């Protein structure tokens, strides 16, 4: 195998392909990235039995062939090379990478031991890349990061015709985003549980594309897969097994108090006040007509407070939240104003966005926060 490829093209392709590789794979060959040189260009593939990635980039191929080298090492090398064309050539048991006066010799791993990448299901539909990226980021923040309940480490994806609903929870907060897309069939009906970390990484990597194809279904052998594609980039991930809990019942059926606050001002105030909050200590929010008072700390501990303007509809209310959970929700809104809806201080509150202080609420994204009990 021998080829020449632009340095930036190679670096981006390798970074995409190896982004999900484990630093300690169960089988040595799973640390590799497969390079296939054909008349169509250079194809890079990576697979760890859970997530697969594949991308084809333009290259001047002199000799076709296939080699397997350490993926993360090739990624580090390609990003450090000077901005000149890169030559990759197989020389015996080595793969020579040359760029200008820089030269690296990599060990070839056995391609015969490398697993075959799974075949993605047929595309179910497509969605705008920027919308997909934002929606996944808004919801994945609420997924569980531990291993106690593996099913909560996923994002529930429900497709109903031209609507997609994304849902995630870690039992302390819940995030839901609804968006429209272009299904291949108008009556499409699918439910899938996608690992949140993989989904978030994929959305960030594909978000620059104008459109992202989503494929839901079963691959050969009956293994549940979801596939994503944009341009020449393809990736699949195995779905999580199990029945997701019916958590939508957490959404309050009635609202007694609604507060509208400037999102940026509230975010900065919570950051400042929470500096004195010890681990697992909440910040207290006291809403009254025209004002929000934020407090943290009590007794002999360090204390902080700050007041903001707020528009309040309904009775005054005092409630407490985990500051980081509140900041996560505020950071995901993407709107100038935050809308907080309450029933009682002991009941979940709903955070949503609003473009104008006196405008219509945008309920396409809702973030539910469980309150924290605090001493009076």
C-alpha positions in Angstrom: 0.0 0.0 0.0 1.2 3.5 -0.8 -0.7 6.8 -0.9 -0.5 10.5 -0.4 -3.0 12.5 1.5 -3.3 16.1 2.8 -2.2 16.5 6.4 -5.4 18.2 7.7 -7.6 15.7 5.9 -5.7 12.8 7.5 -5.8 14.3 10.9 -9.5 15.0 10.9 -10.3 11.5 9.5 -8.1 9.7 12.1 -9.6 11.8 15.0 -13.1 10.9 13.9 -12.4 7.2 13.5 -10.5 6.6 16.7 -12.5 9.0 19.0 -14.3 6.1 20.8 -11.4 3.6 21.1 -10.6 2.4 24.6 -7.1 3.1 25.9 -7.2 -0.5 27.4 -9.1 -2.7 24.9 -9.9 -6.3 25.8 -8.2 -7.4 22.5 -5.0 -5.7 21.3 -6.3 -5.4 17.7 -9.2 -3.3 18.9 -6.7 -0.5 19.6 -6.1 -0.3 15.9 -7.4 1.8 13.0 -7.8 0.0 9.7 -6.5 1.9 6.6 -7.8 0.7 3.2 -6.4 2.3 0.1 -8.5 1.9 -3.0 -9.4 3.7 -6.2 -12.0 5.6 -4.2 -9.4 7.1 -1.8 -8.4 6.2 1.8 -11.0 4.6 4.1 -10.3 4.6 7.9 -12.3 2.2 10.2 -12.4 1.5 13.9 -14.5 -0.9 15.9 -14.6 -2.0 19.6 -17.6 -4.4 19.3 -19.9 -1.6 20.7 -19.2 1.4 18.5 -17.9 1.5 14.9 -16.7 4.4 12.8 -15.8 4.7 9.2 -14.8 7.6 7.0 -13.5 7.9 3.4 -11.3 10.8 2.3 -9.7 11.7 -1.0 -6.1 10.5 -1.5 -3.7 9.8 -4.3 -3.4 6.0 -4.2 -0.3 4.6 -5.9 -0.7 1.0 -4.5 -3.9 -0.3 -3.1 -3.8 -2.3 0.1 -4.9 -2.6 3.7 -3.0 -2.1 7.0 -3.8 -1.9 10.7 -1.9 0.4 13.0 -2.4 1.8 16.5 -5.2 4.3 16.2 -4.5 6.8 18.9 -0.8 6.8 18.0 -1.6 7.6 14.4 -4.0 10.3 15.6 -1.3 11.9 17.7 1.2 11.7 14.9 -1.1 13.1 12.2 -2.0 16.1 14.3 1.6 16.9 15.0 2.9 16.8 11.4 3.8 19.9 9.5 1.3 21.3 7.1 2.5 19.3 4.1 1.3 16.3 2.1 1.6 13.0 4.0 2.8 9.8 2.4 1.8 6.5 3.9 3.4 3.3 2.7 3.6 -0.3 3.8 7.2 -1.5 4.1 7.4 -5.2 5.2 6.1 -5.3 8.8 6.1 -1.6 9.1 4.0 1.3 8.0 6.0 4.4 7.1 4.5 7.8 7.6 6.4 10.6 5.9 5.7 14.4 5.9 8.4 16.8 4.8 11.5 15.8 6.9 9.4 14.0 9.5 9.3 10.3 9.3 7.6 7.7 11.5 7.7 3.9 11.3 4.7 2.1 12.8 4.2 -1.5 13.6 1.7 -3.4 11.5 -1.0 -5.2 13.4 -2.5 -8.4 12.0 -5.5 -7.4 9.8 -6.7 -11.0 9.8 -7.6 -10.7 13.5 -9.6 -7.5 13.0 -13.4 -7.9 13.4 -15.8 -7.1 10.5 -17.6 -3.8 11.1 -21.4 -4.2 11.4 -23.7 -3.1 8.6 -25.9 -0.2 9.6 -29.7 -0.5 9.1 -31.3 1.3 6.2 -31.7 5.1 6.9 -34.9 5.9 8.8 -34.7 9.6 8.0 -32.6 12.7 8.3 -32.4 15.8 10.5 -30.6 19.1 10.3 -27.1 18.8 11.7 -27.2 21.9 14.0 -30.6 20.9 15.3 -29.5 17.4 16.0 -26.3 18.5 17.9 -28.2 21.0 20.0 -31.0 18.6 20.9 -28.6 15.8 21.9 -26.5 18.2 24.1 -29.6 19.5 25.8 -30.8 16.0 26.8 -27.6 14.0 27.4 -26.6 16.2 30.3 -29.4 14.6 32.3 -28.3 11.0 31.7 -26.8 9.0 34.5 -22.9 8.8 34.5 -22.7 5.9 36.9 -23.1 2.2 36.5 -25.7 1.5 39.2 -28.6 1.6 36.7 -27.1 1.1 33.2 -30.4 1.7 31.5 -30.3 5.3 32.8 -27.0 5.9 31.0 -28.9 6.1 27.7 -31.0 8.6 25.9 -34.4 7.3 24.9 -35.2 8.1 21.3 -38.8 7.9 20.2 -39.8 8.5 16.6 -43.4 9.1 15.7 -43.9 10.2 12.1 -42.0 13.5 11.6 -41.4 14.0 15.4 -38.4 12.8 17.4 -38.6 12.9 21.2 -35.3 12.6 23.2 -35.5 11.8 26.9 -32.9 11.2 29.6 -32.8 11.2 33.4 -30.5 10.3 36.3 -33.4 10.3 38.8 -32.5 13.8 40.1 -33.3 15.7 36.9 -35.0 14.9 33.6 -34.5 16.5 30.2 -36.8 16.2 27.2 -36.5 17.7 23.7 -38.9 17.4 20.9 -37.9 18.2 17.3 -39.1 17.6 13.7 -37.2 15.6 11.1 -37.6 14.1 7.6 -38.6 10.5 8.0 -38.2 8.1 5.1 -41.7 6.9 5.8 -44.4 9.2 7.1 -45.8 6.6 9.6 -42.4 5.7 11.0 -42.6 4.4 14.6 -39.4 3.5 16.5 -38.1 3.5 20.1 -34.5 3.0 20.9 -32.2 3.5 23.9 -28.8 4.9 22.8 -25.8 5.2 25.1 -25.7 8.9 26.0 -21.9 9.4 25.9 -21.6 7.8 22.4 -24.6 9.8 21.2 -23.2 13.1 22.5 -19.8 12.4 20.9 -21.4 11.5 17.6 -23.6 14.6 17.6 -20.6 16.9 18.2 -18.6 15.2 15.5 -21.3 15.3 12.9 -22.9 18.6 13.9 -21.0 20.6 11.3 -22.7 18.7 8.5 -25.8 20.1 6.9 -27.8 17.0 7.4 -27.4 13.8 9.5 -29.0 10.5 8.5 -30.3 8.3 11.3 -30.9 4.6 10.8 -32.8 2.5 13.4 -33.4 -1.2 13.1 -31.7 -4.5 13.5 -28.6 -5.6 11.7 -27.8 -9.1 10.6 -27.8 -11.4 13.5 -30.6 -9.5 15.3 -28.3 -7.1 17.2 -30.1 -3.8 17.8 -28.1 -1.0 16.2 -28.5 2.7 15.5 -26.5 4.2 12.7 -25.6 7.9 11.9 -24.1 9.2 8.7 -23.1 12.6 7.4 -21.1 13.0 4.2 -18.5 10.3 4.1 -18.6 9.7 7.8 -20.5 6.6 9.2 -20.9 5.3 12.7 -23.0 2.7 14.5 -23.5 1.9 18.1 -25.2 -1.0 19.8 -28.4 -0.1 21.6 -29.0 -0.6 25.3 -31.3 -3.4 26.4 -34.2 -3.0 28.8 -37.4 -1.1 29.4 -36.9 2.6 30.1 -38.9 3.7 33.1 -42.1 5.8 32.5 -40.6 9.0 33.8 -42.8 11.5 31.9 -45.2 11.3 34.8 -42.7 13.5 36.7 -43.8 16.5 34.6 -46.3 18.5 36.8 -49.9 18.5 35.6 -50.5 22.0 37.0 -48.5 25.2 37.6 -49.1 27.6 40.5 -46.1 30.0 40.0 -44.1 31.0 37.0 -40.9 33.1 37.0 -39.1 34.7 34.1 -35.4 35.6 34.5 -32.6 36.7 32.2 -30.7 33.4 31.5 -27.2 34.9 31.5 -27.7 36.9 34.6 -29.2 33.9 36.5 -26.3 31.7 35.3 -23.6 34.1 36.5 -25.4 34.7 39.8 -25.8 31.0 40.6 -22.1 30.4 39.8 -21.0 33.2 42.2 -23.3 32.2 45.0 -22.5 28.5 44.8 -18.9 29.2 45.4 -19.6 28.9 49.1 -21.8 25.8 48.7 -20.1 22.7 50.1 -20.4 19.4 48.3 -24.1 18.4 48.0 -25.2 21.7 49.5 -28.0 23.4 47.6 -28.6 27.0 46.6 -31.8 28.5 47.8 -34.0 30.5 45.4 -36.6 32.9 47.0 -39.1 34.3 44.5 -41.2 37.3 45.2 -42.8 40.0 43.1 -40.2 41.5 40.8 -37.2 39.8 42.5 -35.3 36.6 42.9 -33.0 36.2 45.9 -30.3 33.5 45.6 -28.6 32.3 48.8 -26.1 29.6 49.8 -24.4 28.6 53.1 -25.7 28.9 56.6 -24.7 29.0 60.3 -21.0 29.2 60.8 -20.2 28.3 57.2 -19.4 30.8 54.5 -22.5 32.4 53.1 -23.4 34.3 49.9 -26.4 36.0 48.5 -27.4 37.9 45.4 -30.6 39.5 44.0 -31.9 39.6 40.5 -34.9 41.1 38.7 -37.6 38.5 37.9 -41.1 38.6 36.6 -43.4 36.5 38.8 -46.9 35.2 38.2 -48.5 33.5 41.1 -47.7 33.1 44.8 -44.2 33.7 46.2 -42.1 30.5 46.6 -38.8 29.4 48.1 -37.1 26.4 46.7 -33.6 24.8 46.7 -31.7 23.0 44.0 -28.3 21.3 43.4 -26.4 24.2 41.9 -24.6 22.2 39.2 -27.8 20.6 38.0 -29.4 24.0 37.8 -26.4 25.4 35.9 -26.5 22.4 33.5 -30.1 23.2 32.6 -29.5 26.9 32.2 -26.5 26.2 29.9 -28.6 24.0 27.7 -31.5 26.4 27.2 -30.1 28.5 24.3 -32.6 31.3 24.9 -32.3 34.8 26.3 -34.7 34.2 29.1 -35.3 31.2 31.5 -38.8 30.2 32.5 -39.2 28.3 35.8 -42.6 26.8 36.6 -43.5 25.6 40.1 -46.3 23.9 42.0 -44.9 23.5 45.6 -41.4 23.7 47.1 -41.3 20.0 47.5 -42.4 19.2 44.0 -40.3 19.1 40.7 -39.8 22.4 38.9 -39.7 22.8 35.2 -37.1 24.9 33.4 -37.8 25.9 29.8 -36.7 28.7 27.4 -38.3 31.9 26.3 -36.9 34.3 23.7 -38.6 37.5 25.1 -39.5 38.3 28.7 -43.1 38.9 27.7 -43.1 36.4 24.8 -44.4 32.8 24.3 -42.7 30.0 26.1 -40.8 27.5 24.1 -41.7 24.0 25.4 -39.8 22.1 22.8 -37.1 21.7 25.5 -38.0 21.0 29.1 -35.7 20.3 32.0 -37.1 19.0 35.3 -35.3 19.6 38.5 -36.0 17.8 41.7 -35.9 20.1 44.7 -33.5 19.6 47.6 -34.7 19.8 51.2 -33.0 22.5 53.2 -33.1 23.6 56.8 -35.5 26.4 57.5 
